[in-house]
Amino acid sequence: MTTAPIADSEPKDRNNDLDANSDSAALKEPPSTVPAGAKKSRAAGRWKLLRAAILNEKAAVAEHSMHLFQGYGLLQDDAVPLAKEGSDRLVERLLRVPSSVTSTLTTEELSTLLVTRCQALTALQTNSTSLDFTTAVTFSEMQLLDTNALVQRLSVACQWKTASCQWIANEDTATNDDATTTTILRITFHPVTAQQYAVLQYTVPRPPSPDAPAAAAVAVTLFVRERVHRNLSLQEMVSQVHTAGIDNTGNVCVWDASKTLAWAVHRDVKNNNNVQTVTELGAGMVGLAGLSLAAWCRDNSSSSKLQQLYVTDGHAAAVQNNRVHVSLLRAADLLPVDCQVQCCTLKWSIDNNDENNSMLPPPSDWTLVADCTHFEEYHAALFWTLCRCTAVSGTAWLCQPDRAGTLQRFLNLVAAVNTKNDDPLPLWHAQERCYEVLQSKHEHFLRHSTAYNPNLHRPHIFVLEKLRPQRETDRLAALAHVQER
C-alpha cells in the first residue's frame, strides 16, 4: 500500500489510489535517526498541545485552539437544543417501562436500564428532583430488585448527593400493552452540582441522488446526551492513570472528525446495501457515525440490511453515555426494531493473548474510526484491533486530521505490514476519498479564518478494504515497524 502525501492541494473530487505495489517514497520509512528520548519528547509535546486546546488556555485561544475553530459545519443541525414538545415526549416515553421490556430482563439488567434512563431524564429535565417510573413489575418482582444497591449506582452515575427509591401501587392505571396492575417507582434525588449534561439534537443530511432530488432527501436525526461545558478538571484530564491508559479526550465533546465521518458514510451507504454489521472504534462520548447509520436504516428498511451495530470505546464513561443515546433513540423510535445496538468496552491491543480479546465484537462489514491516530503509542494496538474487527472484503473508514504527521505515520504502518510479508496479497488496499465540498471549505477557511489550522482541523478520509485474513506475520510486522520508527 502507498499513499499520496497528505497535502493542502489535493485535486478536487477525485480518489487517490494507494497501490500496495507502488514505490512511492512517501510511505517508505527511512532508517531511524531519532535520538533516544526524542519520541517521548514528541509525544509530550503533542499531549501538551492537546491539553492546552481542550482546556482553552490563553495560549491556545490566541493560536488556533481546537474549540475556537467551529468545524467544517457539514451537519444540518449541530448540537441544537431540543424543542420543549420533543423533550416532553421523550420524558413521557422514558418514564414508562412496559412488561414487554421487564419480562425479558434480569434484576441486574433492569437496574442498568433504570440507571441509563435516569441519566437521560436528568439531562432532559435539568430542574427535576424526582422521577416517577410507571412499570409493569409485580410486587413479588419488586422484592428482587435491591433498591439500596440501585440508589448507590444512581448516586454515582448521575452525581447525586442523596437519593431514595419508593414503590407506590398504581391500581387505577393499566399499561397500554397489558391489563396488569402497574406500579410507580419514585426516585427522589438532590444533585451534587449544577447539571453537567443536556440532550442535544444532530441532523445528518442525506445527499440527493439522481432518482431523489434534494427536496426529497431524508435527513437523519439523533438525540444525544452531551456535556454542557467542555472544560475538564485536572483529575479528569489524567484519568488514564486510573483507567489502564485510556485517555479522557473522547468525553470532552463531539470532535469534528466524528461529524465529518458521519457525513461521509451517509453519502456512501446507499451504494452498500449489503452492509449487515458495523463496528465503531474509539467512539467517544457520542458514536455519531455508527448511531446515525443505524438511524438511517430506520427510514430505509427496504434497502438496508443492517442487523448489528457495535459502538465501542475503552473508557467506561463513554460506553455508558452511548447507552444513554441508544435509550433516547429507542424512546424516539429513531432506531430500527430489528437492528441490535450494543455499546461495549473495548481496549485496543496488539497482544493476541490479551484479556481484552474477549471483548472483541465479531468481524464487521464496516469499521468506523474517527480521530484516533493522534496517540502514536497506540498505533500498533489500533491497527491490530482494526484487523480483527473488520471482515475479509470489509471496509474500514478512517477520518482524521493530520496532527503533526501522526495520520501519515499510521498509514506508513499499514503500508509496512503490506510490504513486510511473504504473502503476495497485501492485507489492506487503501484509498483516500477526496470530496469537493471539503476541499472548498479548506480553501475558504485558509483565507477567512484565523482560528483554522489544517494540522489540527482539516479532516482526511481514507477507506481501507481488507483483502485477506490477518496472520501472525502481520502482527509481528506491525510490532517491528513501530519499534523501529
C-alpha positions in Angstrom: 0.0 0.0 0.0 1.2 3.5 -0.7 -0.4 6.8 -0.1 -0.1 10.2 -1.6 1.4 12.6 0.9 -1.2 14.5 2.8 -1.0 17.9 1.4 -3.2 21.0 1.2 -3.5 20.9 -2.5 -5.1 17.5 -3.5 -7.2 17.7 -6.6 -10.9 18.2 -6.1 -13.4 15.4 -6.2 -11.1 12.6 -7.1 -9.8 9.4 -5.5 -6.1 8.8 -4.8 -5.5 5.0 -5.0 -3.0 3.7 -2.6 -1.4 0.9 -4.6 0.2 -1.7 -2.5 2.9 -2.3 -5.1 3.8 1.3 -5.7 7.3 2.5 -5.0 6.1 5.9 -3.6 8.7 7.3 -1.3 6.0 8.9 0.9 5.3 5.7 2.7 8.8 4.2 2.9 10.0 4.7 6.4 13.7 5.9 6.4 16.2 4.3 8.7 15.6 5.5 12.2 17.8 8.5 13.1 15.6 9.6 16.1 17.8 10.1 19.1 17.0 8.4 22.4 14.2 10.2 24.2 13.0 12.1 21.2 9.9 10.0 20.8 8.9 10.7 24.4 9.6 14.4 23.9 7.5 14.4 20.7 4.6 12.6 22.5 4.8 15.0 25.4 4.7 17.9 23.1 1.5 16.6 21.4 -0.1 16.0 24.7 0.7 19.5 25.9 -0.9 21.0 22.8 -3.9 18.8 23.1 -4.3 19.5 26.8 -4.0 23.3 26.2 -6.6 23.2 23.5 -9.0 21.2 25.5 -8.7 23.5 28.5 -9.0 26.6 26.3 -5.9 28.1 28.0 -4.9 31.6 26.9 -2.1 30.5 24.6 -4.4 28.0 22.9 -7.1 30.6 22.4 -4.6 33.0 20.9 -3.3 30.4 18.5 -5.8 28.0 16.8 -7.5 26.4 19.8 -9.3 23.3 18.8 -12.5 24.7 20.2 -12.1 28.2 18.9 -12.5 26.8 15.3 -16.1 25.8 14.9 -15.5 22.9 12.5 -16.5 22.2 8.9 -20.2 22.6 9.5 -21.3 19.6 7.4 -24.3 18.7 9.5 -27.8 20.2 9.1 -28.3 20.6 12.8 -25.2 20.6 15.0 -25.8 20.2 18.8 -29.1 22.1 18.7 -31.2 22.1 22.0 -34.4 20.1 21.8 -37.8 21.8 21.4 -40.0 21.5 24.5 -42.6 19.4 22.7 -40.0 16.9 21.6 -38.3 16.9 25.1 -41.7 16.3 26.9 -42.5 13.4 24.5 -39.1 11.7 25.3 -39.7 12.2 29.0 -43.1 10.5 28.9 -41.7 7.5 27.0 -38.6 7.1 29.1 -40.7 7.0 32.3 -42.8 4.1 31.1 -41.2 0.7 31.4 -43.8 -1.8 29.9 -44.0 -5.5 30.7 -42.6 -6.3 27.2 -39.3 -4.9 28.5 -39.3 -6.0 32.1 -40.3 -9.6 31.3 -37.1 -10.2 29.4 -34.7 -8.6 31.9 -32.9 -9.9 34.9 -32.9 -7.7 38.0 -29.4 -6.6 37.2 -30.4 -5.7 33.7 -33.5 -3.8 35.0 -31.2 -1.9 37.4 -28.9 -0.9 34.5 -31.9 0.2 32.4 -33.1 2.4 35.2 -29.7 4.0 35.7 -29.4 4.7 31.9 -32.9 6.2 31.7 -32.2 8.4 34.8 -29.1 9.7 33.1 -31.2 10.6 30.1 -34.1 12.0 32.0 -32.0 14.3 34.3 -30.3 15.7 31.1 -33.8 16.4 29.7 -35.3 17.8 32.9 -32.4 19.9 34.3 -34.5 21.2 37.2 -36.1 18.0 38.3 -35.6 16.4 41.7 -37.8 13.3 41.3 -38.7 10.8 38.7 -41.8 8.5 38.6 -41.3 5.4 36.5 -44.6 3.6 35.6 -43.7 -0.1 35.4 -45.5 -3.4 35.0 -43.3 -5.0 37.6 -45.3 -7.1 40.1 -44.9 -6.7 43.8 -43.2 -10.1 44.0 -40.7 -9.0 41.4 -40.2 -5.7 43.2 -38.7 -7.6 46.2 -36.0 -9.0 44.0 -34.7 -5.5 43.0 -32.2 -4.3 45.5 -33.2 -0.7 45.9 -30.3 0.1 48.2 -27.8 -1.0 45.5 -29.9 0.8 42.9 -29.7 4.1 44.8 -25.9 3.6 45.2 -25.5 3.1 41.5 -27.7 6.1 40.7 -25.8 8.4 43.0 -22.5 7.6 41.4 -23.7 7.5 37.8 -25.9 10.7 38.0 -23.7 12.5 40.5 -26.4 12.9 43.1 -25.7 13.9 46.7 -28.7 11.9 48.1 -31.3 9.7 46.5 -34.1 7.4 47.6 -36.5 4.9 45.9 -40.1 4.2 46.8 -42.6 1.7 45.3 -46.1 3.0 45.0 -49.1 0.9 43.9 -51.0 2.4 41.0 -54.1 0.2 40.8 -56.1 2.8 38.8 -53.8 2.7 35.8 -53.0 -0.2 33.4 -50.3 -0.3 30.9 -51.1 0.0 27.2 -49.7 -3.4 26.4 -51.5 -5.5 29.0 -54.1 -5.3 31.7 -51.9 -5.9 34.7 -51.7 -3.5 37.7 -48.9 -1.1 37.3 -46.5 0.2 39.9 -44.8 3.5 40.3 -41.1 3.6 41.2 -40.5 7.1 42.6 -36.8 8.1 42.7 -36.1 11.3 44.6 -32.7 12.9 44.4 -30.6 16.0 45.0 -27.7 16.8 42.6 -24.2 17.5 43.9 -23.6 20.3 41.4 -25.3 22.1 38.6 -26.5 20.0 35.7 -23.5 18.9 33.6 -25.3 17.3 30.7 -28.0 18.3 28.2 -29.8 16.4 25.4 -29.0 17.9 22.1 -30.0 17.2 18.5 -27.9 16.4 15.5 -29.2 16.1 12.0 -27.1 14.4 9.3 -28.2 15.5 5.8 -28.8 12.8 3.2 -27.3 13.7 -0.2 -29.7 13.8 -3.2 -29.4 11.0 -5.7 -30.4 11.0 -9.4 -33.8 9.5 -8.6 -34.3 11.5 -5.4 -34.0 15.3 -5.7 -32.6 17.4 -2.9 -36.1 18.3 -1.7 -36.9 14.6 -1.2 -33.6 13.6 0.5 -34.3 12.3 4.0 -32.2 13.7 6.8 -31.2 11.6 9.8 -32.0 13.0 13.3 -30.2 11.9 16.5 -30.8 12.9 20.2 -27.7 12.6 22.3 -26.6 13.5 25.9 -23.6 15.8 25.8 -21.5 17.8 28.3 -22.7 21.4 28.9 -19.2 22.6 29.4 -16.1 21.2 27.6 -13.5 22.0 30.2 -12.2 19.1 32.2 -10.7 19.1 35.7 -7.1 18.1 36.0 -8.2 14.8 37.6 -10.4 14.1 34.6 -7.6 15.0 32.2 -5.2 12.5 33.7 -7.9 9.8 34.1 -5.7 7.4 32.0 -3.6 6.9 35.2 -6.6 5.3 36.7 -8.2 3.6 33.6 -5.4 1.4 32.3 -4.1 4.0 29.9 -7.4 5.1 28.4 -7.4 8.9 27.9 -10.4 11.1 28.5 -10.4 13.2 25.4 -13.3 11.3 24.0 -15.5 12.6 26.8 -14.8 16.2 26.2 -17.1 16.8 23.2 -18.1 15.5 19.8 -15.0 16.1 17.7 -15.4 17.5 14.2 -13.8 14.4 12.6 -16.7 12.3 14.0 -19.2 14.7 12.4 -17.3 14.6 9.1 -17.2 10.8 9.1 -21.0 10.6 9.8 -21.5 13.0 6.8 -19.2 10.9 4.6 -20.6 7.4 5.3 -24.1 8.7 4.7 -23.0 9.7 1.2 -21.8 6.1 0.5 -24.2 3.8 2.4 -26.9 4.0 -0.3 -24.4 2.1 -2.6 -23.6 -0.5 0.0 -26.9 -2.2 0.8 -25.0 -5.4 1.8 -23.7 -3.9 5.0 -25.1 -6.0 7.8 -22.7 -5.4 10.7 -20.9 -2.1 11.7 -18.4 -1.5 14.5 -17.2 1.9 15.6 -13.9 2.0 17.4 -13.0 4.8 19.8 -16.5 6.2 19.6 -16.0 8.7 22.4 -19.0 10.2 24.2 -21.1 10.1 21.1 -20.7 7.4 18.4 -22.1 9.8 15.9 -21.1 7.9 12.7 -22.4 4.5 13.9 -25.6 5.6 15.5 -26.5 7.8 12.6 -26.1 4.9 10.2 -28.4 2.8 12.3 -30.9 5.7 12.4 -30.7 5.9 8.6 -31.7 2.3 8.3 -34.9 3.1 10.3 -36.2 5.1 7.4 -34.6 2.9 4.7 -35.5 -0.5 5.9 -36.4 -1.7 2.4 -32.9 -1.1 1.1 -30.8 -1.6 4.2 -29.8 -4.9 5.8 -28.1 -3.6 8.9 -28.6 -6.1 11.7 -25.9 -5.3 14.3 -24.1 -2.2 15.4 -21.3 -2.2 18.0 -20.4 1.1 19.5 -17.1 0.7 21.3 -14.7 2.7 23.4 -12.1 1.9 26.0 -13.4 4.4 28.5 -16.3 3.2 30.7 -17.9 6.7 30.8 -18.0 6.9 27.0 -19.6 3.5 26.8 -22.3 4.4 29.3 -23.0 7.7 27.6 -23.6 5.8 24.3 -26.0 3.5 26.2 -27.9 6.7 27.1 -28.1 7.7 23.5 -29.5 4.3 22.5 -32.1 4.7 25.2 -33.1 8.2 23.8 -33.2 7.0 20.2 -35.3 3.9 21.1 -37.7 6.2 23.0 -38.0 8.4 20.0 -38.4 5.5 17.6 -35.4 6.5 15.6 -33.7 3.1 15.5 -34.9 0.1 13.5 -36.6 -2.5 15.7 -34.7 -5.4 14.1 -31.2 -3.8 14.4 -29.4 -4.8 17.6 -27.2 -2.0 19.0 -24.6 -2.9 21.6 -22.4 -0.4 23.5 -19.2 -2.2 24.5 -16.0 -1.6 26.4 -13.1 -2.4 24.0 -9.5 -1.7 24.7 -7.2 -1.9 21.7 -4.4 -4.5 22.0 -1.6 -5.9 19.8 -1.4 -9.0 22.1 -3.3 -12.0 20.9 -3.4 -13.4 24.4 -4.6 -10.2 26.0 -7.7 -10.4 28.2 -9.3 -7.7 26.1 -9.7 -10.2 23.2 -12.9 -11.5 24.9 -14.4 -8.0 24.3 -13.8 -8.1 20.6 -17.0 -8.0 18.5 -17.4 -10.3 15.6 -15.7 -9.1 12.3 -17.9 -6.4 10.7 -18.6 -5.3 7.1 -17.8 -1.7 8.0 -15.4 -0.5 10.8 -15.5 3.2 11.6 -12.7 5.2 13.2 -12.8 9.0 13.8 -9.8 11.0 15.2 -8.0 8.0 16.8 -4.5 8.1 15.3 -3.1 11.1 17.2 -1.6 9.0 20.0 1.3 7.2 18.3 1.9 4.8 21.2 -1.4 3.1 20.4 -0.8 2.8 16.6 0.1 -0.9 16.7 -2.9 -1.8 19.1 -5.3 0.3 16.9 -4.0 -1.4 13.7 -4.4 -4.9 15.1 -7.8 -4.2 16.6 -8.9 -2.8 13.2 -7.7 -6.0 11.5 -9.6 -8.2 13.9 -12.8 -6.2 13.9 -13.1 -6.0 10.0 -14.3 -8.9 8.0 -12.4 -10.0 4.8 -13.8 -7.9 1.9 -15.0 -5.5 4.6 -14.2 -1.8 4.7 -12.5 0.4 7.4 -13.3 4.1 7.3 -10.8 6.5 8.8 -11.4 10.2 9.3 -8.5 12.0 10.9 -6.7 15.4 10.9 -3.0 15.1 10.2 -2.0 16.2 13.7 1.8 16.7 13.3 2.1 13.7 10.9 0.5 11.1 13.1 -2.0 10.2 10.5 0.6 9.7 7.9 2.7 7.6 10.3 -0.3 5.3 10.9 -0.7 4.9 7.2 3.0 4.1 7.0 2.4 1.3 9.5 -0.4 -0.1 7.2 1.9 0.1 4.2 4.8 -1.6 6.1 2.7 -4.6 7.0 1.6 -4.9 3.4 5.3 -5.0 2.2 7.0 -6.8 5.1 5.2 -10.1 4.4 5.7 -13.1 2.2 2.1 -13.2 1.2 1.6 -12.0 -2.4 -1.7 -10.4 -1.5 -1.5 -7.3 0.7 -3.6 -7.2 3.9 -5.2 -3.8 3.1 -5.9 -1.8 0.0 -6.3 1.9 1.0 -7.7 4.8 -0.9 -8.1 8.4 0.1 -11.6 9.8 -0.5 -11.5 13.4 -1.7 -14.7 15.5 -1.7 -15.1 18.8 -3.5 -17.0 20.3 -0.6 -14.2 19.5 1.9 -11.6 21.0 -0.5 -13.7 24.1 -1.0 -14.2 24.6 2.8 -10.5 24.1 3.4 -9.6 26.8 0.9 -12.3 29.1 2.4 -11.0 28.6 6.0 -7.4 29.3 4.9 -8.4 32.7 3.5 -11.0 33.7 6.1 -10.4 32.0 9.5 -7.6 32.9 11.8 -8.6 30.1 14.1 -8.2 27.4 11.4 -5.1 25.2 11.5 -5.1 22.4 8.8 -2.8 20.4 11.0 -5.5 20.2 13.7 -8.7 20.7 11.9 -8.6 19.5 8.3 -10.2 16.1 8.0 -8.8 13.4 5.7 -10.9 10.4 4.9 -9.3 7.0 4.0 -11.1 3.9 3.0 -9.3 0.6 3.6 -10.5 -2.6 2.1 -9.4 -5.8 3.8 -8.2 -8.2 1.2 -7.4 -11.4 3.2 -7.4 -12.7 6.8 -4.8 -11.3 9.1 -1.9 -13.6 10.1 0.6 -13.7 12.9 3.3 -12.4 10.5 1.1 -9.3 10.0 1.1 -8.7 13.8 4.8 -9.2 14.1 5.4 -6.9 11.2 3.3 -4.2 12.9 5.3 -4.6 16.1 8.6 -4.4 14.3 7.6 -1.3 12.4 6.6 0.7 15.5 9.6 -0.4 17.4 12.0 0.7 14.6 10.5 4.0 13.7 
